[in-house]
Amino acid sequence: MSDGTPAQGPAAGNSRAVTSDQAAPHPRLGRVLARHRARASERPWPAHAAAALAPLLDRLGSDTRPLVLDSGCGTAESTAWLAAHHPDALVVGIDQSAHRLARAAALPANALAMRARAEDVWRLVRERGWPVAAHYLLYPNPWPKQRHLMRRWHAHPAMADLVALGGTLELRTNWRIYAEEFARALAWWCAVPASVVPWAPSRAASAFERKYLASGQSLYRVTAALPPPRRRATR
């Protein structure tokens, strides 16, 4: 599973709007979510996960500040932006691409960026019972073709771990259907109110947001206050 971050491009206004063969929320979304709940993931930890998550284990083992996650952080520009807006928290940027993370600038002392699969981090944080104050998914890859539904975060098995982390969850996207499906999935998983609202920030949080704004694209935002987490039993 991709971490959801498209390849980083220039910030100029040259970004095309999302095109899709899907004109409304996917009709199979509910069935996919029900199947994920019925078949709760019991997959073993992949061999690569321990090494990838070691920096996070070391840091969280001694850091008692609230945890903020920036999943699919790309070059970690958004991680630095979030660190400034959450000065009393530890902000962790997660991305699967070493190439993108190699382009990250120096981060504030209350932030770190790590190469890992977002779904592995969510599972680890859930199983360890670390409280998450806020979680951001800023412009994940929309996978707009109908046949790619299950590559979208809200239709992925890892959504069960994501919603179980608690805290304030925020999604931003430039595809309204993705936002609508995400809001429906939140309501399905944990019955929290979540609505899709147009998003026009006064200052971009990342190169993607800056590029989309410069291109005149419509942006959308979904926020939700998730229920307090319950630690999942490990095997």
N, C-alpha and C positions, 0 to 999 in steps of 0.2 A: 504494500500500500504506500503510495506516495505520501509525503508529509503535507501535501495540499498546497505547496507554494509553487506558483509558476516560475519559470526562469526570470531572473531579474533583468529588466530592460532599462533603457534611458528614461528620464523623467519628462521628456518632451511630450507634447500632446499628440502622439502618433498611435494611440492605442485604439484598436477596434472594439466595438461593443460585442458582447457575447451573442453568438448566433446558435440556434438549436433547432432540432426537429421536434422539440417538446414545447407546446404552447401554454401549458398549465402544469400545476403540480402533478407528479408522476402518479398514475392510477394504482401502481403496485406498491407505493410507499408503505401503506398500512400493513400489507401482507409481509413485506420485508421486515418491518419492525417486530411484528408478532413472531416471526420465525427466529429472529435474534433473541427475543426474550425466552422462547421455548428451548432454544439451544444455547444456553449461557456458555460463553467461551471458557473452556477448561484446557486450552492449548498450553503445552509446556513452554517455559521461557526459552526463546531462541538463544543459541549459543553466543551470538554476538551481543546480546543485550547487557550482560553483566559488565563487560568492559566499557560499553557506551554509557552506561548509567553510573559508573563509578564516581565521576566528578560530582554528580548530583547527590549521591549518597554521602560523600565526604562533606559536602557543603551543608546539607540539611541536618547532618548529624550533630552539628555544633551551632547552627543558626536558628534562633528562636523567633525571628521576625516573620510577619505574615508572608505567605507565598503568593506570588502573582506569576501566572504562566502566559507566555506569548508563543502559541503553537503555530509553527510555520513561519518563523521569524525572518527567513531570507538572510539578508546581510545584517540583520540585527539593528537596523535603524529604528524600527518600532520598539525594540527592547530598550534602547537608550531613551526613547521618548516616554515609554511607560515608567522607566526608573525615575525620571524627573517628576512624573505625575503621581508616583507612589514612593516618596522618599523614605518612608518608614518600613518598606517591604523589601523582600528579596525578589527580584524579577528574573525569571529564568526564560531565556529564549531558546526555542527548540527548532531545529531544522535538520533534514536528512542529507542536505547537500554540503559536502566539504568545500566545494567551489564557492558557493554563496557565502558560507561562514568565513572563508579565507579573506573575503573582502570587507569584513566587519571592522569598523573603527574601534578605538579603545572605548570600553564601556565604563559607566560610573561604578563606584565601589559597591553599590547595592544591586548589581546586575551581573549575570553571566550568560553566555551563549554556548550551547552544547550541540554536538552532532548526535542525533538519536532519532528513532522513530517516535513520533508523537504518541502513538497508541501504547508504546512500551512505557513511556514516562507516565501517562495517565494511569496505567495499570499499577505501576510501582507506587505512585503517590496514593492511590486508593488503598492498596493493600497495606501500606505502612501507616495509613491513617493520618497523613499530614494534612492539616487544614489548608484549603486554598481560599484566599480572600477574593481573588479575581482571576478570570481566565479570558483571554482574548484570542479569537481566530480572525485575523485581519486578511481578508481577500484570499481565502483558500481557492485552490484550483476548482472551478465549478463543474468540471466533467459534464459538459452540457448535452452530450448525445444521450438519448433515452437509454440505450443499452449499457451505459456506464453509471446507472443509478447507484449501484452499490459501492462505487468509488467515492461517492460524496460522503462527507463525514457523518451526516445525519442518518445515512442508510448503511453505515458500516457497523460491524459488531462492536467496535470500540466505543460507540456512542453510549453503551451501557456504563462504561467506566467514566466517560466524560461527564455525564449528568450526575454521577455519584460523587463527584469531587466537591460539590457544594460551592458556595461563594457566588459572586456576580459573574455571569457569563455574557460576553458580548461578541457578536458576529458582525462583520462588515463584508459586503459583497457588491459587485457591480452587475449582478444578475438577480432580478426580483424573484424569479421562480425558486432559485436556491434559497433565498431568504424565507419565502413562504413555506417551502418544505422543511427548512430547519425549525421554524416556529411550530409547525405541526408536529414534528418529531419531539420537540420539548414538551408539548402538551400531552403527547402520547406516553412518553416515558415517565414524566413526574407531575403532570397536571398543573404545571405552572403557567401563569398567563404570560404570553410572549406575542408581541405584535411587530409587524414590519413597518418601519417608518423611513421616509426619505432621509438621506444623510448628506449634509453639506457643511463639512468642517471648515472652520476659519483657518486652520493650519493643518496640513497633511501630516499624518503620523508615519508615513513610509513613502518610499519611492513609487510604489504601486498606486497609493492613494493620490499622490501628487500627479502622476501620469494620467490617471483616470479623470481627475478634475480638469487638468489641462486639455484633455480630449473632449470635454463637455459631456461625459457620460453621467447617467443617473446612478447614484449610489444608494445603498439601503443598509439599514442597521436593525439588528434584533438584539434585545437585551432581556435578561431574566435573572431573578434572584432564585437560585437553586436551593432545594431543601438541604438541611445540614447533612453532612456525610455520615454514613454508617460503614464501619470498617468491614471489608469483605473477608471472609475466612479464606485462608490460604491452604494449599494442599502440599 
